[in-house]
């Protein structure tokens, strides 16, 4: 079995699961922000958000980084790839910010509006579109 292709497949799978989590978690925050603190709904959202982050998003992000850095050893560093790496770093910072928001919600201290979370929800889409463009077209 070709180790490069195996690592590449694992990388793609983990990117998909990580992105699914980064798309869904801010959407949960949209709905959570409309609920009264300490309500049954709010408590349910806390559980959903924590499980999504700890069981899907965090492991997926780690696998993305490990496999991505491993794949770099097989290729020549070009400008498109360096830019892609910076965007993935941006996605990671976004992920960490979502983790921070989870902590805020868990303490019932959210002050952000539903509209804020709706806008926040668009960030991973924009980053992903740029990353996919770079990977597919590999512009100089």
C-alpha positions in Angstrom: 0.0 0.0 0.0 1.3 3.5 -0.9 1.9 5.4 2.4 1.6 8.8 0.7 -1.9 8.0 -0.6 -3.0 6.5 2.7 -1.9 9.7 4.5 -3.5 11.8 1.9 -6.8 9.9 2.2 -6.8 10.3 6.0 -6.0 14.0 5.6 -9.0 14.5 3.3 -11.4 12.5 5.5 -10.3 14.5 8.6 -10.6 17.8 6.7 -14.2 16.8 5.9 -15.1 15.9 9.5 -13.3 19.0 10.9 -15.2 21.3 8.5 -18.5 19.6 9.2 -17.9 20.5 12.9 -16.8 24.0 12.1 -19.9 24.6 10.0 -22.3 23.1 12.6 -20.9 24.5 15.9 -21.5 28.2 15.1 -25.0 27.2 14.0 -25.6 25.7 17.4 -24.4 28.9 18.9 -26.9 30.8 16.8 -29.8 28.8 18.3 -28.2 28.6 21.8 -27.9 32.4 21.9 -31.7 32.7 21.7 -32.4 30.5 24.7 -32.7 31.6 28.4 -29.7 30.6 30.5 -30.3 27.6 32.7 -33.3 26.5 30.6 -33.6 22.9 29.5 -32.8 24.0 25.9 -29.7 25.9 26.9 -28.4 22.9 28.9 -29.1 20.6 26.0 -27.1 22.9 23.7 -24.2 22.9 26.1 -24.0 19.1 25.9 -24.3 19.1 22.1 -21.7 21.8 21.7 -19.2 20.1 24.1 -19.6 16.7 22.4 -19.2 18.2 18.9 -16.1 20.0 19.9 -14.4 17.3 22.0 -15.5 14.2 20.0 -15.4 15.4 16.4 -13.8 18.9 15.9 -10.7 18.5 18.2 -9.6 15.0 17.1 -10.2 16.0 13.4 -8.2 19.1 13.7 -5.3 17.2 15.2 -5.4 14.6 12.5 -5.6 17.4 9.8 -2.4 19.0 11.2 -0.5 15.8 11.7 -1.3 14.4 8.2 -0.9 17.8 6.6 2.6 18.3 8.1 3.5 14.8 7.1 2.3 15.4 3.5 4.5 18.5 3.3 7.6 16.3 3.4 6.5 14.7 0.1 6.0 18.0 -1.9 7.9 21.1 -2.9 6.8 24.2 -0.9 5.3 26.6 -3.4 3.6 29.9 -2.7 0.0 28.5 -3.0 0.9 25.9 -0.4 2.4 28.4 2.0 -0.7 30.6 1.6 -2.9 27.5 2.2 -1.0 26.7 5.4 -1.6 30.3 6.7 -5.3 29.9 5.9 -5.4 26.6 7.8 -3.7 28.3 10.7 -6.5 30.9 10.4 -9.1 28.1 10.5 -7.3 26.7 13.6 -7.5 30.1 15.3 -11.2 30.2 14.4 -11.6 26.7 15.9 -9.9 27.9 19.1 -12.2 30.9 19.2 -15.2 28.6 19.0 -13.7 26.7 21.9 -13.6 29.9 23.9 -17.2 30.7 23.0 -18.1 27.2 24.3 -16.5 28.1 27.6 -18.5 31.3 27.7 -21.8 29.5 27.1 -20.9 26.9 29.7 -20.6 29.6 32.3 -23.9 31.2 31.1 -22.0 34.4 30.3 -22.7 34.9 26.6 -23.3 38.5 25.6 -23.1 38.0 21.8 -26.3 38.2 19.7 -27.8 35.7 17.3 -26.8 38.0 14.4 -23.1 37.9 15.6 -23.2 34.1 15.5 -24.9 34.1 12.1 -22.0 36.2 10.7 -19.4 34.1 12.5 -21.0 31.0 10.9 -19.8 32.3 7.5 -16.1 32.4 8.3 -15.2 28.7 7.8 -17.1 28.7 4.4 -15.0 31.7 3.1 -11.8 30.1 4.3 -12.6 26.7 2.9 -13.5 28.2 -0.5 -10.2 30.0 -0.8 -8.3 26.9 0.4 -10.0 24.6 -2.1 -9.3 27.1 -4.9 -5.6 27.1 -3.9 -5.4 23.3 -3.8 -7.2 22.7 -7.1 -5.7 25.5 -9.2 -2.3 25.8 -7.4 -1.7 29.4 -8.7 1.8 30.8 -8.7 
